[in-house]
Amino acid sequence: MTLLDRYIIRQFLLNFVILMVVIMGLVVMIDFIFQMEQFSDAGDNYAQAHGGSALMWMLKLMAGYYGPLVLLLIAYLVGLLVVAAMGFTYLALARSGELVTIISGGISLYRVAAPVLIAGGLINALALVDQEFLVSNMVDRLTMRPGDFKQPDRQTAGMYYIEDSRGDLISCGSFDPISGQLSQVTILVTDDKGQWDRRISAKTATWNDARRGWEFVGGQVIVRMDTGNVESVQPIRPPEPVAFFGTDVSPQVLKARRAAIYSSLLSMRQLSELLDNPAADRPELLRIMHSRFSMMVFNILILAIALPQFLTRVPPNPVKAAVYGAAIAIGSWIQAIVLLQFMSGSLNPVVAAWLPVVIYLPITAVVLSRIKT
């Protein structure tokens, strides 16, 4: 690595860090303004329940909410932040006259662009690491809303008639995504004709991963008795105790059904495990797994496409370059998201995930070939 490479990379990384801190700070500040009352009430409730200062509880809850959110935003917005940092770096080099000096020394613009392209690719790879090892361990908090923190003993919304691979229907009055516990549980066990022949009810249910099923507290099962006369009312046997029900509807499946964003936050290992579950949405999981890598490649392509707006032999107009660069980056990013969302239902999930890369790869090649070095 030459002195020039180290200088450009240092300026680029400095701009990236400044932009990241400013953008994340603005997002947190704006969101906090709207959520201030929620956090204040939550701090008071926790102070009354557990003692201590309401302010300290509020700050602790804010850290638990905004910390994972910032890590998630970095993973999602890293492509745009890299493009913005690249623009600031080359505009600063052009404004100070350093870029003209570099070109006068016989150095190609491709050579000047190489450090930023490499550093941008590494930052996108680190964002993937962030997604795999940090964000994926905070999924439960990321699917919660500030209002969920208001009660120390929170009661979450229920879920109804979740079907497993056998056709059994699982309902609950509340589902806690943190503990994975169900309360006020009702399970309709169906027969070959799709009609329920057993109804299980329980106060609470806890998932047993080793046995792949739910363990009940206060569980009872009611079995229908078939009289053979369809016109008569079928009598029901007295309730019998039941302690366990095996099913493939795990807490992970319930979370994925409850929050659409849940699956996209999981790591590759967690997605692979969920992929083996018959009750999971297999095409959607495959699309998410492949788009995790395709979007990383796509971000590098967008960086290369926006590059000629800032890296020119003649110093560019800063405002014009910034507007064009932002339009290219944001427009391309939105188009990729739209393609991923709307084409996934009609195409093979793997093809849908890599479609933005296939479309933008030749565009990138043409744009880079037209740079006047």
N, C-alpha and C positions, 0 to 999 in steps of 0.2 A: 504494500500500500504506500503510495507516494504522499508527499507533503500536501499536495493539492487535494487528493482524495480525503485525507484526514480533516483538512480544513472545511471542505464542502459538507462532509458527513457531520462534523461538529455543529456547523451552522444549521443544518437540516434537523438534527435531533433536538437542538435547543428550541427551534421554532415549533417542532412537534410537541414538545413538553409544554411550552407556553400556551399553545392553542388548546391542548388537552385540558390543562388546568383551568383556563378561562371558560371553555365551553362547558365542562363538567360543573364548574362553580356556578355558572349562570343557570344551568338546568336545575341544580339543587336549590338555589336561591328562589327561583321562580316557583318551583313546586312547593317549597316550604311555605311561601306566602299564602298559597291556597290551602295548604294542609296544616297551618299553624294551630288552628283550634283543635283539630284531631289529636295532634301530638300533645298539646297542653292538657286536654282532658285525659289522655292516656297517662301522662305523668302524674296527674292528681290521683287517678284510680290506683296506679301501682304504688304510690306513696302511702295511700290509705291501706292497701292490702298487705304491703311488705315493709312499710316503714321507710324512713329516709327522706331525702329532699325530692320534692316534685320536679325541680329543675334538673337534678342529676338523672332522675329516671327518664325525663323527656329527652335529654341529650343522649342517654344510652339507647333509647328506642330509635332516635333519629339515626344514630350510627349504625344500628342493626338494619335499618330500612334503606338508608342512602348508600352505605358501603357496597352491598351487593348490586344496587342499581347502577352505581358508577362503573363497576367492573363490567356489567352487562352492556352499558352504553359504549364503553371502550371497544368491546368485542364487536358491536354492531356498526359503530361509526368510524372504525379505524381507517377504512378505505378513503372516506372523505377527509379525515384529518391529515392523512399522508399527502393527499393532493394539495390541500391548503398549505401544509408546511413546505412542500416543494415549491409552490408559487411564491411564498414569502422569501424563500432562500434565493431563488434565481432573480427575483425582482431586486433584492438587496444587492446582489452581485452586480447587476446591471446598473443600478443607481449609483453605486460607488465607483464604477468604471473598471472594476476588477474583471468582469466578464470580457470586456473589450481587450484588456491586457492579456487574458488567457488565450483568446482567439488569435491575437496578434503574435503570440508565441508559437503559433502553428499547431495548437491543440484542437482536435476535432470536437464539435459539439456532442458527438456521440460519446466521446471520452469524458466530457464534462457531465453528461447525463448518467453515466454508468454508476457512480457512487450513490446517487439518490435512488436509482432503480433497485440497486442491491439492498440498500438500507431500508427502502420501503417494503421490499419483499420480506426482509427479516422481521420488520415490525408487524406485518400481517401474519407471519408465522407465529410470533409471540402472542398475537391476539387469539390465535387458535389454541395456544397453550393456556391462555387465560380462560377461554371457553371450556376447555377440557378439564382443567384441574381446579379452577376457582369458582367460576359461575355454576358449574354442574353440582358443586357441593352446597350451593345456596339456593337451590331451586325452590324449596318450600317458602323461603322468605320472599323470593321474587314474585311468587304468585299470590302473595298477600297484599292487601290494601292498607293504607294508614288506619282506616277505621277498624281493622281487625285487631289493632294493638290496644284499642280503648278499654277492653275488658281483660283483666288478668286471667280470668277463667272464661275464655272466649267460647262462644257457641257459633259454629259455622253453619252455612246453609246446607240443606239436605240434598240428596241425590236420589233419583227415582227411576226404577225399572231399567237398571243397567243389565244388559243381557250378556251372559257368558257363552262359551262355545257350545254348551249343551242345550242352550235355550232357556236356562233358569234365569229368573228376574230378581235382581238384588236392589233393595231400597233401604234408605236410612234417613232418620230425622235430621242428623248432623254428621258431618265428616270433618275431622281435624287433620289438615294436611301435614302438620308438624309431627304428631304422634302416630298418624295413620289409623286412628281409632274411630269406629263407627258407634253411634248410639241410636236407640229406637229402631232396631234392625227388623226388616221384614224380607223374607226370601220366599219366592214362589217357585217350587220345584215342579217342572213340567214333565209330562209323559210323552210318548211317541207321537201323540196326536196334537201336541202343543197346548194341552189343557193342564192346569195345575192339579196335582194329586197330593201334594204336601205343602204346608205353609209353615215356615219357621219364623219365630219371633224371638227377640232377645233384647235385653236392656242395652248391652254393649257388646262389641265384637272387636277382637284384636287379631291382627294377621300373624300367622305362624309360618315363616318362610320355609322352615325345614319340612313341614308337612304340607305346604302349599294349600292353605285354607284358613278359615276364620274360626277362632276359638271364642265361644260365647260365655257371657255371664247372664244367668237367668234365661237360658235358651229353652224354648219349648217348640215341639213340632206337632202340628195337627194334620192327620191323615184323612183324606176323603174316602168314604166307603161307597163302592159302586153297587147299586141295587139291581142293575140291569134294566131298569125302567127309566128311560130318558125323560118321561113326562113327569115323573115324581121328583120331589126334592130329595137330593142325596143326603143321607145323614152323615154326620162327622164323628169320628172317634174322639174320646177324651184326649186332652193334650198329654204328650209324653216328653220327658226331659231330653235335651240334646245339647252336646257340648262342642261339637265341631262340624264344620261344613267345608268340604273340599271344592275348590273352584279355581279358575284361572283369572278371575277378576281380583287382582291384587291392588294394594294402595297405589302403585305406580299407574295401573290402568285407570283407576278412579281419578287420579290427578290429571292424567292426560285427557280424560273425557270432560273433566270439569273446566280446565283452563287450556285453551287452544295453544297458548304459548309454551305450555309445560314441556312438551316433547322436544321443542326446538332448543331448550335450555340444557338438555341432558348431554352427558359425555358420550363418546363413541361406545365405550364399554356398556354404559347403561342402556343406550339405544339397542345394542346388540342383544342384551338380555331381554329387553322388552319386545324385540323382534321375534323372539321364540315363543311369545305368548299368543295363543290363538285369538284371544279377545282384543288384541291390539290392532291398530290400523297399519298393516304391513306396507302398503304403497307409500303412505305418508312418511313412515319412519325411514324407508329407503331414500326418499327424496331429501329428507333432512340430513341423512348421513352423507350423501354425495354432495349436497349443496354446501356442506361445511367446508369442503375442499374446493369446490368449483367457485365459490364466492371469494376465496382467498386468491385464486388465479385471476378472477374477474377484477378484483381491486387493483392488481398489478397492471392489468391491461388498461384500465381507466387512467391510472397514473401515467402510463406511456402515451395515451391518446391526448391527455391534457398538457403534456410536457412541451410541445411546440408553441403553445400560447405564451410561455414564459421564457423559454430558452431559444433566443434568436441572435443572429449576428448583429442586428441593429437593436438597440435598447427599445423594448416594447412600451406602449402606453400602459401604465399600471392599471388604470381604471378599466380600459378595454380588455386587457389580458385577464384581470380578475373576474370580470363579468362573463367573458367567454369560457374561462376555465371552470368557474362555478356552474355555468349552464351545462357544460359537457359532463362534469363529474356527477352533479345532482341528477341531471336528466338521464344519464346512462344508468345510474344506480336505481332510480325509480323504475325504469324500463325493465331492469333485471328482476326486481322484486315482483313487478306485474307479471312477467313471464313465468316466474317460479310459482306464483299463486294460481294463475288462470290456466296455465298449460299443463299443470300436474294432473288434472283430472282426465284429460284427453290423451296424454302421452304416457309412455313408459316412464316411471318415476326417475330412473337413472338418466334417460334422455332429457327429461324436463329439467333436471338439476344442472346438466352441463350445456343446455341450449344457449344461455347467455354467453358462455365462453366461445362456443362454436360460432355465434353470430359476430362477436366483437374481435375475435382473433384476426381475421383478414382485414378488418377495419384498422386495427392497430398496426399491422404490417404496412398498409398503404400510408398511413399517417407518418410513421417513422421514416419510411423511404423518401418522403418529400421534405425532410429537414435539410436545409441548406447549410452544410458544414463549412 
